[in-house]
Amino acid sequence: HCAHDNKIVEEHPDWVVRDSAGNAVSPYDWTDVVQLNYANNEFRDYMISALKYWIEEAGVDGYRCDVAFMVPTDFWNKVRKELVSLKPMFMLAEAENVELQQFAFDADYAWEFHSLMNEIAKGKKTVMDMDRYFQKELATYPKNTIKMHFTSNHDENSWHGTEFNRMGKSVKAFAALTFTIPGIPLIYNGQEVAFDKQLEFFEKDEISWTPNAEFTDFYKELIELKRNNTALMAGAKGADMFRVKTSNDINVFAFIRENEQDKVFAIFNFSPLEQIIDLEGEAYKGSYTELFSNDSFSFTEGSKITLTPWAFKIYIKETP
């Protein structure tokens, strides 16, 4: 879609979708924009040229494609082929669509998982629903698919409230989860300073960058972990997620991601109650350093752990 006053609307009237009376059509109820006509091959060529321009002139190495599901997949497939002939590209679809991940895009938005996190925060869903989600994702998407996880973005903030409105005391737990499960995380504007305001969508509305050392340091720790720990890399480069069973898998989500070089053991209490749990199996055994406290821990078979409401621990395996 594009603005009503975009020059192509007047100069190329057949490049936008029109009704029987010749009026430009808006997608859905988005009356501030008009829908582009991807049935027109001349327009398709124009769009591909525009995408190439920014690669050649500005050196961009990727695109985030808005509402990608509203554009024909065969167009995106051609885009991918044309762009990677110039240089390697990272393509992110603002969509959640298996077909788009077959070839055209490297990653898409984990909208369903975002909604699930909100529901767990409200007590309407549990960790068991999270397990079912990951099982479905593995069965549905191509192997090594990259999902982008988020606790907020520009749509969610404006239409459904800030992460603090939606998630309350579980904000940090879910943010940490997005950095440790397979995929890539998104930090929306202002989250790194705990900005807690629902922004206007169509009017200018500024973000206050008042410092918040607690949240800034929190995100810095997670970013450094994600960047440097090879087990947490995205796609084929990262390690699979292996669930660790506990004595309460309704409220506690524990998992390991491990490769030959690194190992991360993460455990989350996704409930408003303290959880005293027993760990099952042996996969978690070993010596670790906890990310945020920097304390050392040694786990043996049958270890017990106590987690306060919405608490979490991220253990990094210590190297000899």
C-alpha positions as CSV (number, residue, x, y, z in Angstrom):
1,H,0.0,0.0,0.0
2,C,1.0,3.6,-0.4
3,A,-0.3,7.1,0.5
4,H,-3.1,8.7,-1.5
5,D,-0.7,11.5,-2.6
6,N,2.0,9.2,-3.8
7,K,2.9,10.3,-7.3
8,I,2.3,6.9,-8.8
9,V,-1.5,7.1,-7.9
10,E,-1.9,9.9,-10.4
11,E,0.9,9.1,-12.9
12,H,0.2,5.4,-13.1
13,P,-3.5,4.9,-12.3
14,D,-3.4,1.2,-13.2
15,W,-0.7,0.6,-10.5
16,V,-3.3,0.8,-7.7
17,V,-6.4,-1.3,-7.2
18,R,-9.6,0.5,-8.2
19,D,-13.3,-0.2,-7.9
20,S,-15.8,-0.3,-10.7
21,A,-16.2,3.5,-10.5
22,G,-12.4,4.0,-10.9
23,N,-11.8,5.0,-7.3
24,A,-8.6,3.9,-5.6
25,V,-9.4,1.1,-3.1
26,S,-8.0,1.0,0.4
27,P,-7.0,-2.4,2.0
28,Y,-9.3,-3.3,4.9
29,D,-10.4,-0.1,6.7
30,W,-7.0,1.6,6.2
31,T,-8.5,4.7,4.6
32,D,-5.2,6.6,4.9
33,V,-3.6,4.4,2.2
34,V,-4.5,2.8,-1.2
35,Q,-3.8,-0.8,-2.2
36,L,-1.1,-1.4,-4.8
37,N,-1.9,-3.6,-7.9
38,Y,0.5,-6.5,-8.0
39,A,-1.4,-7.9,-11.0
40,N,0.4,-5.3,-13.0
41,N,3.8,-6.6,-14.2
42,E,5.1,-3.1,-15.0
43,F,4.4,-2.1,-11.4
44,R,6.2,-5.3,-10.2
45,D,9.3,-4.3,-12.2
46,Y,9.1,-0.9,-10.7
47,M,9.1,-2.2,-7.1
48,I,12.0,-4.6,-7.7
49,S,14.0,-1.7,-9.2
50,A,13.3,0.3,-6.1
51,L,14.5,-2.5,-3.9
52,K,17.6,-2.8,-5.9
53,Y,18.3,0.9,-5.8
54,W,18.7,0.9,-2.0
55,I,21.1,-2.0,-2.2
56,E,23.2,-0.4,-4.9
57,E,23.1,3.1,-3.6
58,A,23.0,2.7,0.2
59,G,24.3,-0.8,0.7
60,V,21.4,-2.1,2.6
61,D,21.6,-5.8,3.4
62,G,18.0,-6.6,4.2
63,Y,14.4,-5.6,4.2
64,R,11.5,-5.8,6.6
65,C,8.4,-6.1,4.3
66,D,5.2,-4.7,5.7
67,V,2.1,-6.9,5.6
68,A,3.9,-9.3,3.3
69,F,1.0,-11.7,3.3
70,M,-1.0,-9.2,1.2
71,V,1.4,-9.4,-1.7
72,P,1.5,-12.5,-4.0
73,T,4.1,-15.1,-3.0
74,D,5.4,-15.4,-6.5
75,F,6.3,-11.7,-6.5
76,W,8.4,-12.2,-3.3
77,N,10.0,-15.3,-4.8
78,K,11.2,-13.2,-7.7
79,V,12.3,-10.4,-5.4
80,R,14.5,-12.9,-3.5
81,K,16.0,-14.3,-6.7
82,E,16.8,-10.8,-8.0
83,L,18.2,-9.3,-4.8
84,V,20.5,-12.1,-3.8
85,S,22.1,-11.9,-7.3
86,L,23.5,-8.6,-6.0
87,K,24.5,-9.6,-2.5
88,P,23.4,-11.8,0.4
89,M,20.2,-10.4,1.9
90,F,18.2,-10.9,5.0
91,M,14.4,-10.8,4.4
92,L,11.9,-10.4,7.2
93,A,8.2,-10.8,6.5
94,E,5.7,-8.9,8.7
95,A,3.5,-11.9,8.4
96,E,3.1,-15.4,9.8
97,N,2.9,-17.6,6.7
98,V,4.6,-20.9,6.0
99,E,4.5,-20.3,2.2
100,L,6.6,-17.2,2.5
101,Q,9.3,-19.0,4.4
102,Q,9.7,-21.7,1.8
103,F,12.0,-19.5,-0.3
104,A,11.4,-15.7,-0.2
105,F,11.9,-14.9,3.4
106,D,14.5,-15.8,6.1
107,A,12.3,-14.9,9.0
108,D,8.7,-13.9,9.9
109,Y,6.9,-12.5,12.9
110,A,5.8,-14.9,15.6
111,W,2.4,-13.3,16.1
112,E,0.7,-16.4,17.4
113,F,3.4,-16.9,20.1
114,H,3.2,-13.2,21.0
115,S,-0.6,-13.7,21.7
116,L,0.2,-16.8,23.7
117,M,2.6,-15.0,25.9
118,N,0.0,-12.3,26.6
119,E,-2.6,-15.0,27.5
120,I,-0.1,-16.8,29.8
121,A,0.6,-13.5,31.5
122,K,-3.2,-13.0,32.1
123,G,-3.5,-16.6,33.5
124,K,-5.7,-17.7,30.6
125,K,-3.1,-20.1,29.1
126,T,-0.2,-22.2,30.6
127,V,3.1,-23.6,29.7
128,M,1.3,-26.7,28.3
129,D,-0.1,-24.4,25.6
130,M,3.5,-23.2,24.9
131,D,4.6,-26.8,24.5
132,R,1.8,-27.4,22.0
133,Y,2.7,-24.3,20.1
134,F,6.3,-25.4,19.6
135,Q,5.2,-28.8,18.6
136,K,2.9,-27.3,15.9
137,E,5.6,-25.0,14.7
138,L,8.1,-27.8,14.3
139,A,5.5,-29.8,12.3
140,T,4.4,-26.9,10.1
141,Y,7.4,-24.8,9.2
142,P,10.5,-25.8,7.3
143,K,13.5,-26.9,9.3
144,N,15.7,-24.0,10.6
145,T,12.9,-21.5,10.1
146,I,13.6,-18.2,11.9
147,K,10.8,-16.7,13.9
148,M,11.0,-13.2,15.3
149,H,9.8,-13.0,18.8
150,F,8.6,-9.9,20.6
151,T,6.9,-8.6,23.6
152,S,5.9,-5.4,21.8
153,N,6.0,-3.6,18.5
154,H,4.5,-0.5,16.9
155,D,1.1,-2.2,16.2
156,E,0.8,-3.9,19.6
157,N,1.8,-0.8,21.5
158,S,-0.7,1.5,19.8
159,W,-3.6,-0.8,19.6
160,H,-3.3,-3.2,22.6
161,G,-1.1,-1.3,25.1
162,T,2.4,-1.5,26.3
163,E,4.1,-4.7,27.4
164,F,3.5,-3.5,31.0
165,N,-0.2,-3.2,30.3
166,R,-0.5,-6.6,28.7
167,M,2.1,-8.6,30.7
168,G,2.4,-6.9,34.1
169,K,5.0,-8.4,36.3
170,S,6.0,-11.0,33.7
171,V,7.5,-8.5,31.3
172,K,11.2,-9.4,32.0
173,A,10.5,-13.1,32.0
174,F,8.9,-13.0,28.5
175,A,11.6,-10.6,27.2
176,A,14.3,-13.1,28.4
177,L,12.4,-15.9,26.7
178,T,12.5,-14.2,23.3
179,F,16.3,-14.0,23.5
180,T,16.8,-17.7,24.5
181,I,14.3,-19.8,22.5
182,P,15.1,-20.5,18.8
183,G,14.7,-17.4,16.6
184,I,15.5,-13.7,16.8
185,P,14.3,-11.1,19.3
186,L,12.8,-7.7,18.6
187,I,13.4,-4.7,20.9
188,Y,10.8,-2.1,20.2
189,N,11.5,1.6,20.6
190,G,11.8,2.6,24.2
191,Q,11.7,-0.9,25.7
192,E,15.4,-0.5,26.7
193,V,14.4,2.3,29.0
194,A,11.1,0.8,30.2
195,F,9.0,3.4,28.3
196,D,5.5,2.8,29.4
197,K,3.1,4.7,27.2
198,Q,0.6,3.7,24.5
199,L,1.6,5.8,21.5
200,E,-0.8,7.4,19.0
201,F,-0.7,5.6,15.7
202,F,-1.6,8.3,13.3
203,E,-0.4,11.4,15.1
204,K,3.1,12.5,16.1
205,D,3.8,11.1,19.6
206,E,7.3,11.2,21.0
207,I,9.1,8.6,23.1
208,S,10.6,9.7,26.4
209,W,14.2,8.5,26.6
210,T,14.4,9.1,30.4
211,P,17.2,6.8,31.5
212,N,16.3,3.5,33.2
213,A,19.5,1.7,34.2
214,E,17.7,-1.4,35.4
215,F,16.1,-2.2,32.0
216,T,19.0,-0.9,29.9
217,D,21.4,-3.2,31.8
218,F,18.8,-6.1,31.5
219,Y,18.7,-5.8,27.7
220,K,22.4,-5.3,27.4
221,E,23.0,-8.6,29.2
222,L,20.6,-10.4,26.9
223,I,22.0,-8.9,23.8
224,E,25.5,-9.8,24.8
225,L,24.4,-13.4,25.5
226,K,22.6,-13.7,22.2
227,R,25.4,-12.3,20.3
228,N,28.2,-14.4,21.8
229,N,26.7,-17.7,22.7
230,T,26.7,-20.0,19.6
231,A,24.0,-22.3,21.0
232,L,21.6,-19.3,20.9
233,M,22.2,-18.4,17.3
234,A,19.3,-18.3,14.9
235,G,18.4,-20.9,12.2
236,A,20.7,-23.6,11.2
237,K,23.6,-22.1,13.1
238,G,21.9,-22.4,16.5
239,A,21.2,-25.4,18.7
240,D,17.8,-27.0,18.9
241,M,15.7,-26.5,22.0
242,F,15.4,-29.6,24.3
243,R,12.8,-29.5,27.0
244,V,13.8,-30.4,30.5
245,K,10.9,-32.0,32.4
246,T,10.1,-30.8,35.9
247,S,7.7,-31.6,38.6
248,N,5.4,-28.8,37.4
249,D,5.3,-28.5,33.7
250,I,2.1,-26.6,33.8
251,N,3.7,-23.5,35.1
252,V,7.5,-24.0,34.6
253,F,9.2,-23.9,31.3
254,A,12.7,-25.4,31.3
255,F,14.9,-26.1,28.4
256,I,18.5,-26.6,27.1
257,R,20.1,-25.4,24.0
258,E,23.5,-27.1,23.5
259,N,26.1,-27.5,20.7
260,E,29.7,-28.6,20.8
261,Q,30.9,-25.2,22.0
262,D,28.2,-23.8,24.3
263,K,25.3,-24.8,26.5
264,V,22.5,-22.8,28.0
265,F,20.0,-24.1,30.6
266,A,17.0,-21.8,31.1
267,I,14.1,-22.1,33.5
268,F,11.1,-19.9,33.8
269,N,8.3,-19.6,36.3
270,F,5.3,-18.5,34.2
271,S,2.9,-18.1,37.1
272,P,2.1,-15.6,39.9
273,L,3.0,-18.2,42.5
274,E,6.3,-19.4,43.9
275,Q,7.3,-22.7,42.5
276,I,9.5,-25.3,44.2
277,I,10.3,-27.9,41.6
278,D,12.3,-31.0,41.0
279,L,14.3,-31.4,37.8
280,E,13.9,-34.6,36.0
281,G,16.5,-36.5,33.8
282,E,20.2,-35.7,33.5
283,A,20.6,-33.4,30.6
284,Y,21.0,-30.3,32.8
285,K,23.7,-31.8,35.0
286,G,26.9,-29.7,35.2
287,S,28.4,-26.5,36.4
288,Y,27.0,-23.2,35.3
289,T,27.1,-19.4,35.8
290,E,23.8,-17.6,36.1
291,L,23.6,-14.7,33.6
292,F,22.2,-12.0,35.8
293,S,23.6,-12.8,39.2
294,N,26.9,-14.1,38.0
295,D,26.7,-16.8,40.6
296,S,28.0,-20.4,40.0
297,F,25.7,-23.4,40.3
298,S,26.3,-27.1,40.1
299,F,23.3,-29.3,39.1
300,T,23.1,-33.0,39.9
301,E,20.5,-35.5,39.0
302,G,17.2,-34.7,40.8
303,S,18.2,-31.1,41.7
304,K,15.5,-28.9,43.3
305,I,15.1,-25.2,42.5
306,T,12.9,-22.5,43.9
307,L,11.5,-19.7,41.7
308,T,9.6,-16.7,43.0
309,P,6.6,-15.5,40.9
310,W,7.5,-14.8,37.3
311,A,11.1,-15.5,38.1
312,F,13.6,-17.0,35.7
313,K,17.2,-18.2,35.6
314,I,19.5,-18.4,32.6
315,Y,22.5,-20.7,33.3
316,I,25.5,-20.7,31.0
317,K,27.7,-23.8,31.1
318,E,31.1,-23.1,32.6
319,T,34.1,-24.0,30.4
320,P,37.0,-25.9,31.9
